[in-house]
Amino acid sequence: EKSAPGVVSHLVSLGTPHFPTPAPGRDMTGGALTAVAAKPLPEATKVICVAGRAVRGLQKERLPEALAEAGIAVRPDQAAGEVAVPWEVAWRVRACESYKEVACEVEVSGDGVVPANFALLGEGAKHVVIDGCFHAMNTPTVWYGSNRVVDAWLPTLL
């Protein structure tokens, strides 16, 4: 299928937040997300939204409960810095803070930075949600540029 000159034929977003942060949060993009969210998707452009679902946010207050579930005993006299927190649990706490900034949501699933529901546009967009996909490439995890992830969304362009 050919597109008209000057028109984008496909748009692929990889873990991109597509909605402005709801109140009481603030739009960290200086209004760019608000402006883009107000525009309809171009009919001539195929839009593919790829979202990762790797980490469920965990509020810091629930850390002792999560450590207990992971089989880590914490004594009442131990300070938070004295407990070795597994990376999976630490990721959940970091993700919670990020999700709060992006979407004012906390205990939701996403890629560790963007909640999955904020990375998926509405009607007219194709959604590809990839379990185990993280936002960051500087970690020893699967991310949007990993072969397995690219292989999952690339066929939607054809």
C-alpha positions in Angstrom: 0.0 0.0 0.0 1.5 3.3 -1.0 1.0 6.6 0.9 0.8 10.1 -0.5 4.1 12.1 -0.6 4.8 13.7 2.7 2.5 11.3 4.6 3.9 8.8 7.1 2.6 5.3 6.2 3.4 3.6 9.6 4.0 4.8 13.2 5.4 2.4 15.7 5.6 3.5 19.4 7.7 1.5 21.8 6.6 2.0 25.4 5.6 5.6 24.6 3.2 7.3 27.0 0.3 8.6 24.8 -1.8 10.4 27.4 -1.1 13.4 29.6 -0.6 12.8 33.3 -4.0 13.2 35.0 -4.5 15.6 37.9 -3.0 16.0 40.4 0.1 15.1 38.4 1.8 17.4 36.0 2.5 16.9 32.3 6.3 16.3 32.3 6.4 17.0 28.5 5.4 20.7 28.9 2.0 20.1 27.2 3.2 18.0 24.3 1.3 14.9 25.4 -1.9 17.0 25.9 -1.6 18.5 22.4 -1.0 15.1 20.7 -3.7 13.3 22.7 -6.2 15.9 21.4 -5.5 15.1 17.8 -7.2 12.1 16.0 -5.0 9.5 14.4 -4.3 10.1 10.7 -6.4 7.7 8.6 -3.6 7.1 6.1 -1.1 6.1 8.9 -1.1 2.6 10.4 -0.3 3.0 14.1 1.2 0.2 16.1 1.6 0.7 19.9 3.9 -1.7 21.6 3.7 -1.9 25.4 5.8 -3.9 27.8 4.2 -5.8 30.7 7.1 -6.8 32.9 6.7 -5.1 36.3 3.8 -4.5 38.6 4.4 -1.4 40.7 4.9 -1.9 44.5 4.4 0.9 47.0 7.2 1.3 49.4 4.8 0.8 52.3 4.2 -2.8 51.1 7.9 -3.6 50.8 8.0 -5.7 54.0 5.0 -7.8 52.8 6.7 -8.3 49.4 10.0 -9.4 51.1 8.1 -11.9 53.2 6.5 -13.3 50.1 10.0 -13.6 48.6 11.0 -15.6 51.7 13.2 -12.9 53.2 12.8 -12.5 56.9 13.2 -8.9 58.2 13.7 -8.4 61.9 11.9 -5.5 63.5 15.3 -4.0 64.6 16.7 -4.0 61.0 17.0 -0.7 59.1 15.8 -0.7 55.5 19.4 -0.5 54.2 20.4 -3.6 56.1 18.1 -5.9 54.1 19.3 -7.3 50.7 16.3 -6.6 48.5 16.1 -8.9 45.4 16.3 -7.0 42.1 12.8 -8.1 41.1 11.3 -6.4 44.2 13.5 -3.3 43.9 12.3 -3.0 40.3 8.7 -3.1 41.5 9.3 -0.2 43.9 11.1 1.9 41.2 8.3 1.1 38.7 5.7 2.3 41.2 7.4 5.7 41.5 7.7 6.0 37.7 4.1 4.9 37.1 3.0 7.6 39.6 4.9 10.3 37.7 3.6 9.2 34.2 0.0 8.2 35.0 -0.8 8.9 38.7 -1.2 5.1 39.0 0.9 2.9 41.3 0.2 -0.8 41.5 -0.4 -1.5 37.8 1.7 -3.4 35.2 4.0 -1.9 32.7 7.6 -1.9 31.4 9.0 -0.4 34.6 8.7 3.2 33.3 5.3 3.5 31.5 2.2 1.6 32.6 1.0 -0.6 29.7 -2.4 1.1 29.5 -0.7 4.5 28.9 1.3 3.1 26.0 -1.8 1.9 24.1 -3.7 4.4 22.0 -7.4 3.9 21.4 -9.5 3.0 18.4 -7.6 2.8 15.1 -4.3 1.6 16.6 -3.0 -1.9 16.7 -1.9 -3.0 20.1 1.0 -5.4 20.8 1.5 -6.1 24.5 4.7 -8.1 25.3 5.0 -9.9 28.6 8.5 -9.6 30.1 9.5 -6.5 28.1 11.2 -3.7 30.1 11.6 -0.1 29.0 15.3 0.3 29.7 18.1 -1.1 27.5 20.8 -0.6 30.1 19.6 -3.5 32.2 20.1 -7.3 31.9 16.5 -7.7 30.8 14.5 -8.0 27.6 13.7 -4.5 26.2 12.0 -3.0 23.2 15.1 -3.4 21.0 15.6 -7.1 21.9 15.3 -9.5 18.9 12.4 -11.4 20.5 10.5 -8.2 21.0 11.2 -6.8 17.6 10.1 -10.1 16.1 6.8 -9.8 18.0 5.8 -6.5 16.5 7.6 -6.3 13.2 5.1 -8.5 11.3 2.3 -6.0 12.1 4.0 -3.6 9.6 3.5 -5.9 6.7 
